[in-house]
Amino acid sequence: MGLINTLRETEPFNELPEEIFTELNQVAETKTFPAQTHIFHQHSDPTGFLYVIKSGLVEIVAQTPGGVEMIVDYRKAGAFFGGTPIFTDEGYSAGARAAKESVCYLIPGKLLTKISENYPHITEFFNKAIYSRVRNLYSDMVNHHAENTLTQMEAYPFKKRLSEIMSTKTVTCTAETSIREIARKMIERGISSALVCDKKNKLTGIITEHDLVAKVLARESSDCETSSAATVMTPKPHTMAPETFMYEAATFMIGHKIKHMPILDQDEIVGIVTLQDLMKFRSQKSMLLIGNISKARTVEDLISARVELVKVARALLSENRSHIETMEIISYIHHRIIQRCHDIVLAEMKRQGHEQPEIKFCFIIMGSGGRKEMLLGPDQDNGFIYEDFPDEKKEEVDAFFVPFADKLVAALARIGYPRCDGDVMVNNPLWRGRLKDWQERISDWIRVPEAQKVRYSSIFLDFMPIVGEASLCHDLREIVFAEIKKHPIFLYHMMELDFKHKVPLSLIGRFSLEKEPKHKGKLSIKQAGSIFIVDCVRMFLLEKQVEATTTTERIDQLVKLKVFNLETADHIKAAFEAFTFLRLRNEIELTDQGKFPTHYLDPYALTKNEQDLLKEAFRVASKLQDSTKRHFSKIVS
């Protein structure tokens, strides 16, 4: 088969016009490779050609850490190989060897790169191939891990049914009930959802605390008196029967990101189960962990609960499912501990005779906590937002909130949340203030984007309410969006700072390890990997003036906004999930050894498959960096 006919029938070249086929045919070389001849090795310098097989059979071979070559794929006539260095600026991901005498067309990479400028689907095709390796490697590794650890899981009550753990204390209402009335009932009964029913008492919808905040409180146009359940509810919610096994409900709810599940017996409402209910039974050793947090009366009680968290993490890690969801559950528990710590310290302040000023305030959490991406060793990143009270009230506010902040930071440190090295904590005056103080501060960071101010921003911009008046957070978010809209060049400076750091891979695909004594021979999965995905995704979202909490939710939003296509988004998620899995497993192992959990690990202690996964995830992060740089460089061009 001739080169032109081969390319006409081969994706991604089959969409090119005839004149391009003619040009490729004119410059392509033909070369014969005898049987068992290496066309190139995995760590060879790139030859600068894409190889298209005219006849024969080519083996794709990868090296193990011990230097042994393994055949991982075969390519037949009409297939191609060797494109990774041309389209990704990376070395070969594997070598190529002629299994029998093979004749190949050699197409110059420079010409392909030039053609791809007018036909970008070619580059996208090869990028997709790289990304797909990440997803496949990750799936294989997680499946292998699940097989090896399932038998080591803490006892899990698989035979427990929802009827044994569900709450029969439900609030019901009609579609016409006012939002204020629903909220009042939920507060009186101490529950976080209400079920909407028709005249025959059949379930038609559900309203949760999140619905009230997102659809009513966060919208200036909403009125609690005139808004009804029908305008806020989620219609036709998922339901389960009381005889459903607990593990089935847990898998379904986590997979569908559902926190409340109505329980129906032949269309009759008999109860409700929440994600928190299920978490209480995750492990017999850590049973009722979240319940214990809510009942804690002292900091010492929370220290005990914090220690138990690793047991929940270990059980969750052993399940064959999304580790992003595992991270969200861990973050949920951290948030409950931090909230309870706040309440305990506040009560102590009042017992000591401190009088709390009559102002609205919000205790915020930033960084990974603000993205719900905490693992086992998060430090503190927190602050206070106050409403805009008059200047003459400042002395009274400081008299209470300054010692409160000091006590709160100290208590969290005792529980197991280290003080932030950068002093991004509520006991630092820079991280508390009125809305107008925050506006002045943010405006300065964005208008005069010095390196330290940009670093502060990268932590601060992932803020969320943890306790207090959540509407202050919404107001602060609007301030951020307005300032960035006025000064979009700030995003360029964020990108510049991020781009000063690179993924720890050499040109030949070897890991670049730390040389400093503290972490010598290791690398940071967070600082050298996942943080690049977090930062780049955040920049795109800020540019679009859209709000989303977790990195994966942000990626989904960027797909809706057509910033990413579905394939690219899936592979970025796969890389992010791979970083999360490897980091969480490492943190659990360190905790079991009596060490503080950290994001540093020795990559050469991983299996070959895990090393390949980590390298591919790093490459995805690097490519996202490159795309981000190209995009935001346009601001100053």
N, C-alpha and C positions, 0 to 999 in steps of 0.2 A: 504494500500500500504506500503511495507517495505521501510526502509531507503535507501537501495541501489537502488531500482527501482525508488524511488522519486528523488534521486540525478542524476541518469542517464538521467532523463527527464527534469532536471532543470538547466537553465543557472545560474552561470558560471561553475557548477560542471560537466556538461554533457560531457566535453572534457577530464576529468581525466581518467587515466588507471584503470583497474579492481583492481589492488593491492591496490590502494588508497581507492577505495570504501570499500574494505574488511577491511582495517585498520580503517576507519571511523566508520564502523558498529560495530567493536569490542569495541571501546572506548565510543561510544555514550550511554547516559543514556536515559531512557524513564520516563516521568513524566506526571501525570494527573492533570489538573487544573479545579476545579469545576466552574460552571457558575458564572459570575460576580466577579471572583477572579482576582486581579492584579498579573500579572506575573512579572512585574517590573513597577516602576513609572518613569516619565520623568526625575526626578532628582535623581533617585536611583544610588548608586554605581554600576558599571558594574558587572554582575554576572560571566563574563568570558566564556559565552556559546553563540553559535549561535543556535537559536530555529528553528526547522523544524517541521511543523505541520503534524502529522500523521492522525488525525481526529479532527473534530470540527470546530470552527470559532473563530477567535481572532480579537478584535477591537484594532486599533492603535489610541491612544488618546493623545491629546496635551492640555497643560494648557494655559488658557488665563491669562493676567496680574492679574486679580482678583481671580485667583485660581480655576476657573471653568474648568472642563474637557470637551473637545469637541472631538467627534469621527471624525477623518480625513481620515480613511481608514479601510478596512476589509481585513483579510488574511484568505484564505481557505486551505483545505487539500492540501499538496504539496508545499505550499508557506513557506517562512522563514522570520524571523525578528530578531532584536537584534544584527546585524552585525556592526553597526556604531562604537562602542568602540573598536572592535577587529581590524578593518582595518584602522581606522583614528586617534586613540589615543584621541578621543573625547568622551564626555558622550553621553547618549541616546538623540536623537533628539525628541523623543516622548515616551510615555509609552505604555504598552501592557496589555490588559485585555481580559479574556476569555468571549466571548459573550454567549457561551453555553459550556457544559463540553468539554474540549479539551485535546487531548493527543499530546505531543510534544517529538521529539527527541532532546536531548541537546548535541551538539557537542562542545568539548573543544576548546576554541579560540586559545590556544597555539599551538595545533596541526594544526589548519587551517593556522595560521601564518607561521608555519614551512613549510607546503605544498606549500603555496603561494610563497616561495622563489624559488622553482623550477617551479612553474606554476604562473607567475606574472599576468596572465589575471584575476585571481580571485580578487586580490587587485584592479586591474584596473576597474573591474566590480562594486565593491562597491564604489570606488572613483567616478565613473561616476554617480552612484545613488545619491551621495551627491551633485555633481556638478549640476545635473539635477534639484534638488530642488531650487538651486539658480536661474536658468533660469526661472522656472515656477513661483516662488515667484515674481521675477522681472517683468515678463510679466503681472501677475495679478495686481501688484501694479501700474505699469505704465498705464494700461488700466483703473483702478479705478481713478487714478489721472486725466487722460485725460477726463473722463466722468464728473468729478467734476469741472474742470477748463475751459472746452471748452466754456461755456457760459460767462466766465469772461474775455475772450481774448479781447485785444484791437481790434478795428474794422479792419477787414482784407478784402481787396478788392477782394472777391472771383470771381466777375464777370469780372475782368479785363482780357483782352486777350493779347497774346504775340504780336500781331500786334500793340498794343497800347504802348508797352514799348521797343520793339526790336530796335536795331541799324541797320540802312540800310547802314552804312558806313563800308563796308567790303573790305578786300584785298583778291584778288584771284591770283592764279599763276598756272603754269603747273607742272607736276611731274619733269620736267627737270630743273626748275628754281633753281639757286644756293641759298644756305642758306644765303650767304651775301646779296644778292639782296632782299630776303624775309625779313630779319632782318631790312634792310634799309627802306623798304616800311612800315613795322610795326611801326618803330620809327617816320617816317615822318607823318604818319596818326594818331599816338598816340593811337594805339590799340594793343591788346595782343594776336591776333591770325590771321592766314591766312588760307583761304580755297583753297584746291587743286582741280583743275577741269581738265577734259579731253578736247579733241578738240571740243566737242559739248557743252562745258560749263556745263557739268554734274558733280556734286560733287563726288569726289573719296577719299578725305581725309581732315584732318585738322592738322595744325601745331600751337602749342601754345608756349608762352614764356617758359613754363616748358620743352617742348620738346627741345627747343634750348639749354637750360642750361644743361639738363640731358643727351641729346644725342650728343651734339656738344661741348659746352664749357667745360664740366666736363671730357671729354675724350681727352687725349693727342694725340691720333691717328687721331682725326677728323680734317678736313680742311674745313673751311668755303667757300673757293673758289671752291673746287672740289665736296664737298657734295651737293647733290640735295634734293629737297623736297621729292622725293620718298623714300630716305633713312631715313628720320626723321619723316614723317607724321604718324598719326594714321589713318589707312585705314578704310573705311566704317563707319564713325562716326554716332552716333545716331542723328536723326533729328526730328523736330516737325513742325506742320503746323501753320500758323499765327493765326488761329482761336482757338488754344489750350488755355484753361484757365491757368492763371498764376500759380494758386496753384498746378495744375497738373504738370507743368514744374518744379516747385520748389521741389515737392516731388520726382519726377523722378531723377532730377539732383543731389540732395543731397544723395538720396539712392544709386546712381551709381557713386558718387564722380566725377561728371562731372562739369567743371567750364565754358565750352563754348558749346552752343547748336546752330547749324545752323538751320535757319528757311527756309523751302522749301514750295513753293506753286506749287503743281503738278510738282515736280522735278526741278522747277526753284528757284534759290537762291534769296531770297527777304530780308534777314537780318540775324542777329545773336543776341542771348541773352546770357548774362553771369550771373554767380551766383551773381556778384556784382549788376547787374541790378535788379535781383529779391529781393536782400536784401534791396534795396531802398524802396520797397513797402511792406515790412514785416508788418509794422504797420503804420497807418496814423499819429500817434503822433511822430514816429521816422523816417518818410519818408525822404529819401535822406540823411540818416545819413552818409553813406560812402562818398557820394558826398560832403557833408558839410565838412568832414574831409579833403578831397583833396583841398577844396577851402579855408581852414583855413589860416589866415594870422598872427594870434597871438596865444600865449599860452592860452589866455582866451577863444578863439574860441574852442580850443581842450578840455578845461575844460568842456565846455558845451556839446561837443560831448561825452565825457567820461561819463557824467551824464546820457545821453540818452541810454547808452548801456544796462542798466538794463531793459528798456522797450522792447528792442529786445529780451533779454534773457527770459523775462517773456512770450512773444508770442511764442518763440521757444519751451519753456518747455511745453507749453500747447498742443503741437502737439504730436500725438501718433507715435513716431518714435525714432530712435537711438539718445540717448543723447550724445554719443561720437561725432556724427556729429554736434550737437548743440555746443559742446565745441570747435570744429574746427572752426565753424563760428564765435564764440565769439573771439577766438584767432586771426582770420583773421582781425577782427575790431581792436583789441588791436594793432596788428602789423601795421596797417595803421596809427593809432594815433601816435605810437612811431616813425614811419618813418617820418611822417609830423613834429613831434616835432624836430627831428634831422635836417630836412631841414630848419625849422624856426630859430633854434638856430645858425645853420651854416651861414645863411644869415645875422643874427644879428652880428655875429663875423666879417664878411667881411665889414658890414656897419661901424663898429667901427674901421676899419683900420687894422685889423689883416690879414696878408697875409698867405694864405694856402700853405704849402710846396707842391712841385710837387712830391708827392709819392702816390703810390696806398695804399689804406687802406680799411678795412671792419669793420663796426660796427656790432657786433654780439650780439645775445640774447641767454641766457642759461636757464637751469632749465625747468620749465613748458612752458615758452615761446618758447624755442628751440624745444620742442616736440609738439607745437601747442595744448597745454592742459591747457590753461589759462581759469579761470572763472572770477568772478567779482572783486576779491581783490588781484591780483598778485602784488608782490613787484618787485623791480628791480634786475635783474641778467644780467649784460651786460659788454662788453669789446671792445677793439680795437685790430685788427691785422694789422700790417704794413708790407709792403714788406721789404726785407732785404736791407735797405739803409746803406751807409758807416757810421762809427762811428762819423766822423767829422760833419755829418748832424744832429746828435742827438739834439744838442742845438736848432737848428732851428725848428725841429719837436716838441720838448717839448714846445717851446715858443708859438706854436699855439694850440697843442692838449691838453695840461694840462688845460689851461683856458676853452677850448672848452668842455672838459670832465666835469669840475666843473659846467659850465652853463647847460650842457645837463642833468646831474643828478638832479640839482636843478629844472629845468623846468619840468622834468618828475614827480618829487615829487609834484610839484604844481598841475599838471594835475590830480593826484590821484594814482600814483604808488609809494608806500612808499619806502624809502631807505632800502636796504637789511641789516638785523641785523648782518650778517656775513661780511658786507662790500665788497660783491662780485659785485663791480660796476666799471665802466670805470674810475672814478676819483681816484681809488686806483691803484698805479703803478703796483701792482701784476696782474692786469687784463687788461693791455695793453702792447704792445711791438711788436718787429719785429718777423718774423717767427722763426728766430734762437733763439730769447729770449724765445719764447713760447716753442720751442723744449727743451731748457735747463730746463725750469720750469717743463714741463710735464715729462721729463726724471727723474728729481729729485723726483716728486710725485710718480712715478711708481717704481723707484729703491729703494726708502726709504719710504715705505708706512706707515708713521706715521698716527695716527688717524685723525689729522686735515687735512693732505694732502689728505687722502682718502675722507674726507667730501668735500673738495674743488673739487675733481675729480667727485664726484657724481652729483655736480651741473654743472661743466664745460662740462662734456662729452656729454651733450645734447645741444650743441651749433649749431646755424644756422645763416646764414647771414640775416641781416635786412636791411642794406643799404651799398652800396659800392661794392668793387671787390669781387664777390662771389668765384672766383677761389682760393683766399687766404684761405677760409674755407675748400675747397677741399684739398689743400696742408696740412693744419693743421690736417685734418682727417687722411691723410696718415701717418703723423708723429705719431699720437696716435696709429694707428694700428701697426706700426712698433715697437714702444716701448713695447706694450703689448705682441706682438709676441715674443720679446726678454725676457720679464719678465712676463710670464703667472701667476706666483705666486701672482701678484698684484690682480688678480680676486679673489683669495682666501681671501686676506685681505679685499677686498670690501664686500665679503660675510660675513666675520667674524663681521665686523662693523654693517652690516645690521641685523645680527642675535642676536645682543645684545638687540634688541627690539622685543617684541612679540605683537600679536594682543590682544586687551583688552577683552578677554573672560576668565572667571574662568573655573576650571575643571568641574563644574556643569553647565556650559553654561550661567552664568550670566555676564552682562557687568561689566568690571573693569573701574571705573571712576577716573578722575583726582582728586587729593587731594590738589593741589596747589590752593591758594585763587583765582588767576586770572581766572581759568577755572574749579573750583571745581564743581563736580557733572556732568561734561561733558566728552566727549571723542573727539578725533580728527579723523575724517574720512580720512583725508589725511595722517597725520603722523603715525597713527596706523592701516591704512588699505591700501589705494590705493598706497602709496609709496612703499610698499613691492612688489606689482606686478610690478610697474615701475622699481624698482631696480633689481629684479631678471631677468626680461625679458632683461634689458639692459646688464646684465652680460653675458647671453647666446649669445646675439648678438655680443658683443665685442669679445668673444671667437671665433666666426665664422668669424670675420673680415668682417662683412656685414653692410651696411649703410641703415638705415630706420629712418623716422622721428617720427611718433606717436607710442604710445605703441601698438595700435592695428595693425598697419602696421608691427611692429617688430614681433608681435605674428604670423602674416601671413607668414613672412619670415622664422620664426623658424619651422612652419609647412612644408614649402617647403624643409627645410634642415633636416626634420625628427627628430627635437629635441622634438617637441610636435606632438601628433596625433590630428586629427581634433576635436574629442570630447573634449579632454582636453583643446585645444585652445578655443573652443566655450564657455566653462564654465568659463575659466579665463576671457574671454572678458565679460561674463555676470556679473561676480563679479565686474570687473572694471567699467562697465556701471552702476551697482547699486550704487557703491560709488559715481560716478559722478552725478547721478540723485539726490540722497539724499543731497549731498553737494551743488549742484547748487540751489536746491529748498530752502535750509536753507539760502544760501547767499542772495537770492532774498528777503526772509522774513526779514532778518536783515536789508537789504538796505531800505526796505519799512518802517521799524521802525526807520530809521534815524541813524542806527548803521553801523559801518564798517563791511563789509562781512568777515566772518571767517569760517574755516573748523571745528570749535568746535560746538557740539550740544548735547542736552540731549537725549539719546536714548530712555528713558522712556516716552518722549513726543510724540514718534512715535506711530502709530497704531500697533496692534499685528502683522499684516502681514508685516509691514515695519520692525519691530524688528526682526522677523524671517528672513527676507531677509538680514538684516545687519549682523546677526549672521552667516548665511550661507556664505555670502561674506567674512567675516573675516576668516571662516574656509578654504575657498578656498585659500585665501592669505597665511594662515598658512601652508597649505599643499604645496603650491608652494615654500615657504621658506624652508621647510624640503627637498624637492626634490633638490633645488638649493644647499643646504648645503651638501647633499650626493654627488652631482656631483662634486662640486669644492673642496671638501675635498680630492678627489683623487689626486689632484695636489701635496699635501704634503705627501701623504701616500706612 
